[in-house]
Amino acid sequence: MDLLLKGLAGGLVTVAIVLASRRGNILPGILPLAPTFAIIALLAVAPKGEGAFRETCLAGARTIPAYLVFLGTSWWLSGFLDPRLAILGGLLAWLAAALLIFLGPRWF
């Protein structure tokens, strides 16, 4: 039941984004910044204790630069690629940035 509620929360945010996109372009860009998925992640690790909860908070905060890389790359690529390819390029850039953020300190 717990998993179902978390899936429902994610689905509701998706519906909200799609509905908002019919009324303009700003709100769909803002809604992903709502902490819905962070809440789901935090609720998932909360039973493990305060240490896991706090570690998840910090990990989420560390991904903010990777999210900005995703948005910037998608924006830049949209100038000369199909939007789906621009998103794919953004995802690849996000993955590279996330790997650098989380694994980079081990490599250097």
DRENBA-446275 format. One record per residue: residue in one letter; residue number from 1; x, y, z of N, C-alpha, C in turn. Coordinates in pm, 1 decimal. Example, Ala and Ser with C-alpha at 12.3 -4.5 7.8 and 13.67 -1.06 7.14 Angstrom:
! DRENBA-446275
+---+-----+----------+----------+----------+----------+----------+----------+----------+----------+----------+
! r !   k !     n.xx !     n.yy !     n.zz !    ca.xx !    ca.yy !    ca.zz !     c.xx !     c.yy !     c.zz !
+---+-----+----------+----------+----------+----------+----------+----------+----------+----------+----------+
! A !   1 !   1319.0 !   -569.0 !    780.0 !   1230.0 !   -450.0 !    780.0 !   1320.0 !   -330.0 !    780.0 !
! S !   2 !   1285.0 !   -225.0 !    708.0 !   1367.0 !   -106.0 !    714.0 !   1290.0 !      3.0 !    787.0 !
+---+-----+----------+----------+----------+----------+----------+----------+----------+----------+----------+
! end
This chain:
! DRENBA-446275
+---+-----+----------+----------+----------+----------+----------+----------+----------+----------+----------+
! r !   k !     n.xx !     n.yy !     n.zz !    ca.xx !    ca.yy !    ca.zz !     c.xx !     c.yy !     c.zz !
+---+-----+----------+----------+----------+----------+----------+----------+----------+----------+----------+
! M !   1 !     81.8 !   -119.0 !      0.0 !      0.0 !      0.0 !      0.0 !     86.1 !    125.3 !      0.0 !
! D !   2 !    196.5 !    118.8 !     73.1 !    288.5 !    231.5 !     80.3 !    343.7 !    264.6 !    -58.7 !
! L !   3 !    383.0 !    162.7 !   -132.8 !    436.3 !    182.0 !   -267.9 !    329.9 !    240.5 !   -360.5 !
! L !   4 !    207.9 !    196.9 !   -345.4 !     98.2 !    247.5 !   -426.4 !     76.6 !    396.3 !   -402.4 !
! L !   5 !     81.6 !    439.9 !   -277.4 !     64.0 !    581.5 !   -245.2 !    176.6 !    666.6 !   -303.7 !
! K !   6 !    297.9 !    615.1 !   -300.0 !    411.1 !    688.9 !   -357.1 !    397.4 !    698.6 !   -508.6 !
! G !   7 !    353.8 !    591.0 !   -571.9 !    330.7 !    593.3 !   -716.4 !    218.4 !    689.3 !   -753.5 !
! L !   8 !    115.3 !    694.0 !   -671.9 !      3.9 !    784.3 !   -695.0 !     49.7 !    930.0 !   -686.3 !
! A !   9 !    134.4 !    960.0 !   -589.7 !    186.2 !   1097.1 !   -575.8 !    264.2 !   1137.6 !   -700.9 !
! G !  10 !    349.5 !   1049.3 !   -749.7 !    425.5 !   1078.7 !   -871.4 !    334.5 !   1094.7 !   -992.1 !
! G !  11 !    233.3 !   1009.9 !  -1000.7 !    138.0 !   1019.5 !  -1110.8 !     59.3 !   1149.2 !  -1108.0 !
! L !  12 !     21.4 !   1193.8 !   -989.3 !    -52.6 !   1319.1 !   -976.8 !     31.8 !   1438.4 !  -1021.3 !
! V !  13 !    160.8 !   1436.7 !   -989.2 !    248.4 !   1545.0 !  -1034.3 !    258.4 !   1543.2 !  -1186.2 !
! T !  14 !    268.5 !   1423.7 !  -1244.2 !    274.9 !   1412.8 !  -1389.8 !    149.1 !   1469.9 !  -1453.7 !
! V !  15 !     33.2 !   1435.6 !  -1400.7 !    -93.5 !   1489.1 !  -1451.6 !    -95.3 !   1641.1 !  -1437.6 !
! A !  16 !    -50.1 !   1691.7 !  -1324.9 !    -48.1 !   1837.1 !  -1303.6 !     40.9 !   1906.7 !  -1406.3 !
! I !  17 !    154.4 !   1848.0 !  -1437.7 !    245.3 !   1907.5 !  -1536.3 !    179.6 !   1909.4 !  -1673.6 !
! V !  18 !    118.0 !   1798.4 !  -1712.7 !     53.6 !   1791.7 !  -1844.1 !    -61.8 !   1891.3 !  -1852.5 !
! L !  19 !   -144.0 !   1899.6 !  -1749.1 !   -255.1 !   1994.9 !  -1749.6 !   -204.4 !   2139.1 !  -1752.1 !
! A !  20 !    -99.7 !   2166.1 !  -1676.6 !    -43.8 !   2301.6 !  -1673.4 !     15.5 !   2340.4 !  -1808.4 !
! S !  21 !     66.4 !   2243.6 !  -1882.6 !    127.1 !   2274.2 !  -2012.2 !     22.7 !   2322.9 !  -2112.8 !
! R !  22 !   -103.0 !   2296.4 !  -2087.0 !   -209.9 !   2342.9 !  -2176.4 !   -240.7 !   2490.6 !  -2155.4 !
! R !  23 !   -197.1 !   2545.1 !  -2043.6 !   -228.0 !   2684.7 !  -2011.5 !   -108.1 !   2777.7 !  -2027.7 !
! G !  24 !      7.4 !   2723.6 !  -2050.4 !    124.9 !   2808.0 !  -2065.6 !    252.0 !   2725.6 !  -2056.1 !
! N !  25 !    363.4 !   2793.5 !  -2055.1 !    493.0 !   2727.0 !  -2056.2 !    572.7 !   2743.0 !  -1927.6 !
! I !  26 !    535.4 !   2834.8 !  -1841.9 !    612.1 !   2862.2 !  -1720.5 !    583.5 !   2758.4 !  -1612.3 !
! L !  27 !    457.6 !   2735.9 !  -1581.3 !    421.0 !   2644.9 !  -1472.9 !    474.1 !   2502.5 !  -1494.2 !
! P !  28 !    467.9 !   2447.7 !  -1616.7 !    526.2 !   2313.4 !  -1634.3 !    676.6 !   2309.1 !  -1605.2 !
! G !  29 !    744.0 !   2421.5 !  -1620.1 !    885.9 !   2427.1 !  -1587.0 !    912.2 !   2439.9 !  -1438.4 !
! I !  30 !    814.7 !   2493.9 !  -1366.4 !    829.6 !   2513.8 !  -1222.4 !    788.5 !   2388.8 !  -1144.3 !
! L !  31 !    684.9 !   2320.8 !  -1188.1 !    632.5 !   2206.1 !  -1113.1 !    735.1 !   2096.4 !  -1083.7 !
! P !  32 !    827.3 !   2064.1 !  -1174.8 !    925.9 !   1960.7 !  -1138.7 !   1013.5 !   1999.5 !  -1020.0 !
! L !  33 !   1019.0 !   2127.9 !   -988.7 !   1097.8 !   2170.2 !   -873.5 !   1023.1 !   2153.0 !   -742.3 !
! A !  34 !    892.1 !   2122.5 !   -750.5 !    817.7 !   2091.6 !   -628.5 !    879.3 !   1966.0 !   -568.6 !
! P !  35 !    886.6 !   1956.8 !   -438.6 !    960.5 !   1845.8 !   -376.5 !    886.9 !   1711.9 !   -373.6 !
! T !  36 !    794.4 !   1689.5 !   -465.8 !    715.6 !   1566.5 !   -463.2 !    802.1 !   1441.5 !   -463.0 !
! F !  37 !    893.4 !   1431.9 !   -557.5 !    975.6 !   1311.8 !   -566.3 !   1076.1 !   1303.7 !   -451.9 !
! A !  38 !   1119.4 !   1419.0 !   -402.4 !   1206.1 !   1418.3 !   -284.7 !   1129.2 !   1367.7 !   -162.7 !
! I !  39 !   1002.4 !   1406.0 !   -152.9 !    920.1 !   1356.7 !    -42.0 !    906.6 !   1205.5 !    -49.2 !
! I !  40 !    882.9 !   1154.4 !   -170.0 !    871.9 !   1008.7 !   -187.7 !   1002.0 !    940.8 !   -145.2 !
! A !  41 !   1114.7 !    995.9 !   -189.5 !   1244.0 !    937.0 !   -153.1 !   1266.4 !    942.2 !     -2.3 !
! L !  42 !   1232.8 !   1054.5 !     58.5 !   1253.9 !   1068.6 !    202.4 !   1162.5 !    975.6 !    282.1 !
! L !  43 !   1039.2 !    960.3 !    237.7 !    949.4 !    866.1 !    304.7 !    998.3 !    722.5 !    290.0 !
! A !  44 !   1062.7 !    692.9 !    176.5 !   1112.8 !    557.1 !    154.0 !   1229.4 !    524.2 !    247.3 !
! V !  45 !   1313.6 !    622.4 !    278.0 !   1430.0 !    595.5 !    362.3 !   1407.2 !    628.8 !    509.4 !
! A !  46 !   1298.2 !    698.3 !    540.6 !   1271.9 !    738.5 !    679.5 !   1274.7 !    622.3 !    778.5 !
! P !  47 !   1219.3 !    505.8 !    743.9 !   1224.7 !    394.6 !    840.1 !   1366.9 !    348.7 !    874.7 !
! K !  48 !   1463.4 !    384.1 !    792.1 !   1602.0 !    344.3 !    818.3 !   1668.5 !    431.1 !    924.2 !
! G !  49 !   1604.6 !    540.8 !    961.5 !   1658.5 !    624.6 !   1067.6 !   1703.3 !    761.0 !   1020.6 !
! E !  50 !   1741.5 !    840.8 !   1119.1 !   1780.3 !    979.8 !   1093.6 !   1901.2 !    990.1 !   1001.3 !
! G !  51 !   1997.9 !    902.3 !   1018.7 !   2118.2 !    908.4 !    935.3 !   2086.2 !    889.7 !    787.9 !
! A !  52 !   2004.3 !    791.3 !    756.1 !   1964.9 !    766.1 !    616.5 !   1884.4 !    883.0 !    562.1 !
! F !  53 !   1795.6 !    937.1 !    645.5 !   1712.6 !   1050.6 !    605.6 !   1799.9 !   1170.4 !    568.0 !
! R !  54 !   1893.7 !   1202.0 !    655.3 !   1981.4 !   1317.1 !    631.6 !   2073.1 !   1294.6 !    511.5 !
! E !  55 !   2122.4 !   1171.5 !    495.8 !   2207.9 !   1138.6 !    381.3 !   2131.2 !   1155.9 !    250.0 !
! T !  56 !   2003.9 !   1116.6 !    249.4 !   1920.9 !   1132.0 !    130.2 !   1896.5 !   1279.7 !    100.4 !
! C !  57 !   1875.2 !   1360.2 !    203.0 !   1860.5 !   1504.8 !    183.6 !   1984.1 !   1564.3 !    117.4 !
! L !  58 !   2100.3 !   1527.8 !    167.1 !   2225.0 !   1579.9 !    109.5 !   2247.1 !   1531.0 !    -32.8 !
! A !  59 !   2216.1 !   1403.7 !    -59.4 !   2232.5 !   1349.7 !   -194.6 !   2141.1 !   1424.5 !   -291.6 !
! G !  60 !   2018.6 !   1452.3 !   -249.4 !   1927.4 !   1528.2 !   -334.1 !   1979.1 !   1668.6 !   -362.6 !
! A !  61 !   2034.1 !   1732.6 !   -262.0 !   2089.3 !   1867.0 !   -280.7 !   2209.4 !   1864.9 !   -374.9 !
! R !  62 !   2286.8 !   1759.0 !   -368.7 !   2404.6 !   1749.7 !   -455.7 !   2367.6 !   1730.7 !   -602.5 !
! T !  63 !   2245.4 !   1689.3 !   -630.8 !   2205.3 !   1668.4 !   -770.4 !   2156.0 !   1795.5 !   -837.9 !
! I !  64 !   2141.4 !   1903.9 !   -764.2 !   2091.9 !   2028.4 !   -823.1 !   2181.1 !   2074.7 !   -939.0 !
! P !  65 !   2314.0 !   2073.8 !   -926.9 !   2395.4 !   2113.4 !  -1043.2 !   2372.5 !   2022.5 !  -1164.5 !
! A !  66 !   2354.8 !   1892.9 !  -1142.5 !   2330.0 !   1801.8 !  -1254.7 !   2196.0 !   1835.0 !  -1320.9 !
! Y !  67 !   2096.8 !   1872.7 !  -1243.0 !   1967.3 !   1912.8 !  -1297.8 !   1983.0 !   2037.8 !  -1383.5 !
! L !  68 !   2063.0 !   2131.6 !  -1337.3 !   2087.7 !   2252.8 !  -1415.9 !   2161.6 !   2219.9 !  -1546.0 !
! V !  69 !   2253.3 !   2124.5 !  -1540.7 !   2322.3 !   2079.0 !  -1662.7 !   2220.7 !   2019.4 !  -1759.7 !
! F !  70 !   2127.8 !   1938.6 !  -1708.1 !   2023.4 !   1879.8 !  -1792.5 !   1942.4 !   1988.8 !  -1861.7 !
! L !  71 !   1894.4 !   2086.0 !  -1784.4 !   1811.1 !   2191.6 !  -1841.9 !   1888.8 !   2276.7 !  -1942.3 !
! G !  72 !   2011.4 !   2312.4 !  -1906.7 !   2092.0 !   2393.6 !  -1997.1 !   2125.7 !   2321.6 !  -2126.3 !
! T !  73 !   2160.9 !   2195.5 !  -2116.0 !   2193.4 !   2117.2 !  -2235.3 !   2069.8 !   2098.1 !  -2322.1 !
! S !  74 !   1956.9 !   2066.2 !  -2259.9 !   1832.3 !   2049.6 !  -2336.0 !   1795.3 !   2179.7 !  -2407.5 !
! W !  75 !   1808.5 !   2291.3 !  -2337.8 !   1777.8 !   2421.2 !  -2396.6 !   1868.9 !   2448.3 !  -2516.5 !
! W !  76 !   1998.9 !   2426.0 !  -2497.9 !   2095.8 !   2453.6 !  -2603.9 !   2071.3 !   2363.6 !  -2724.5 !
! L !  77 !   2051.6 !   2234.1 !  -2701.5 !   2030.6 !   2140.7 !  -2812.1 !   1898.4 !   2163.9 !  -2884.6 !
! S !  78 !   1799.9 !   2221.0 !  -2815.6 !   1670.1 !   2245.2 !  -2879.8 !   1679.6 !   2348.4 !  -2991.6 !
! G !  79 !   1788.7 !   2423.4 !  -2994.9 !   1808.3 !   2521.6 !  -3101.0 !   1833.4 !   2459.2 !  -3237.2 !
! F !  80 !   1877.5 !   2333.7 !  -3238.8 !   1906.0 !   2272.0 !  -3368.5 !   1872.9 !   2122.8 !  -3375.7 !
! L !  81 !   1807.3 !   2067.2 !  -3273.8 !   1766.2 !   1927.0 !  -3276.7 !   1617.8 !   1914.5 !  -3245.5 !
! D !  82 !   1560.7 !   1802.0 !  -3283.3 !   1424.4 !   1767.4 !  -3245.1 !   1416.0 !   1768.4 !  -3091.6 !
! P !  83 !   1305.7 !   1813.5 !  -3034.1 !   1295.7 !   1819.7 !  -2887.6 !   1325.9 !   1686.7 !  -2818.1 !
! R !  84 !   1284.8 !   1575.7 !  -2877.1 !   1312.9 !   1445.9 !  -2813.6 !   1462.9 !   1417.6 !  -2808.9 !
! L !  85 !   1533.9 !   1455.9 !  -2914.6 !   1679.8 !   1438.2 !  -2914.0 !   1746.8 !   1535.8 !  -2818.3 !
! A !  86 !   1690.1 !   1655.2 !  -2807.1 !   1744.0 !   1753.0 !  -2711.8 !   1729.7 !   1700.4 !  -2568.8 !
! I !  87 !   1615.3 !   1638.5 !  -2538.7 !   1594.7 !   1580.3 !  -2405.8 !   1691.0 !   1464.5 !  -2383.2 !
! L !  88 !   1709.3 !   1381.3 !  -2484.1 !   1804.3 !   1269.7 !  -2472.1 !   1945.0 !   1321.7 !  -2445.9 !
! G !  89 !   1984.2 !   1425.1 !  -2519.2 !   2115.4 !   1485.8 !  -2495.3 !   2125.8 !   1543.2 !  -2355.2 !
! G !  90 !   2016.7 !   1604.6 !  -2308.4 !   2014.3 !   1656.7 !  -2172.6 !   2028.4 !   1546.5 !  -2069.5 !
! L !  91 !   1961.8 !   1433.1 !  -2094.1 !   1973.2 !   1318.8 !  -2002.1 !   2115.7 !   1264.4 !  -1997.7 !
! L !  92 !   2178.3 !   1257.1 !  -2113.3 !   2317.7 !   1209.2 !  -2115.8 !   2409.6 !   1306.1 !  -2042.1 !
! A !  93 !   2384.7 !   1436.3 !  -2060.3 !   2465.4 !   1536.6 !  -1989.7 !   2438.5 !   1528.0 !  -1839.1 !
! W !  94 !   2311.1 !   1506.1 !  -1800.9 !   2277.6 !   1489.5 !  -1659.7 !   2351.1 !   1369.9 !  -1600.9 !
! L !  95 !   2351.5 !   1258.4 !  -1673.7 !   2419.7 !   1138.2 !  -1625.0 !   2568.1 !   1164.2 !  -1605.8 !
! A !  96 !   2629.2 !   1230.0 !  -1703.0 !   2771.9 !   1261.2 !  -1691.6 !   2798.5 !   1351.9 !  -1571.4 !
! A !  97 !   2714.2 !   1453.3 !  -1553.5 !   2732.5 !   1544.8 !  -1440.7 !   2709.8 !   1472.9 !  -1308.1 !
! A !  98 !   2607.0 !   1388.2 !  -1300.2 !   2579.9 !   1315.5 !  -1176.1 !   2694.1 !   1220.1 !  -1142.5 !
! L !  99 !   2745.7 !   1151.8 !  -1243.6 !   2859.9 !   1062.0 !  -1219.5 !   2980.9 !   1140.9 !  -1170.2 !
! L ! 100 !   3004.0 !   1255.7 !  -1229.9 !   3116.4 !   1339.3 !  -1187.1 !   3097.1 !   1388.7 !  -1044.1 !
! I ! 101 !   2974.6 !   1428.4 !  -1010.4 !   2946.2 !   1477.6 !   -876.0 !   2966.7 !   1368.2 !   -771.6 !
! F ! 102 !   2914.8 !   1248.6 !   -799.5 !   2915.7 !   1144.3 !   -699.1 !   3039.7 !   1054.7 !   -703.6 !
! L ! 103 !   3095.4 !   1033.9 !   -822.2 !   3213.5 !    946.9 !   -832.6 !   3342.9 !   1023.9 !   -850.7 !
! G ! 104 !   3331.9 !   1149.8 !   -893.1 !   3450.3 !   1231.6 !   -916.0 !   3544.8 !   1238.3 !   -797.7 !
! P ! 105 !   3494.0 !   1260.1 !   -675.1 !   3584.4 !   1266.3 !   -560.8 !   3663.5 !   1137.5 !   -539.8 !
! R ! 106 !   3610.0 !   1024.2 !   -581.5 !   3683.5 !    897.8 !   -570.2 !   3792.3 !    885.4 !   -674.5 !
! W ! 107 !   3770.4 !    951.9 !   -790.3 !   3865.0 !    941.1 !   -900.8 !   3983.1 !   1036.0 !   -885.7 !
! F ! 108 !   3962.7 !   1145.4 !   -810.8 !   4069.7 !   1245.3 !   -802.0 !   4132.4 !   1249.4 !   -665.5 !
+---+-----+----------+----------+----------+----------+----------+----------+----------+----------+----------+
! end
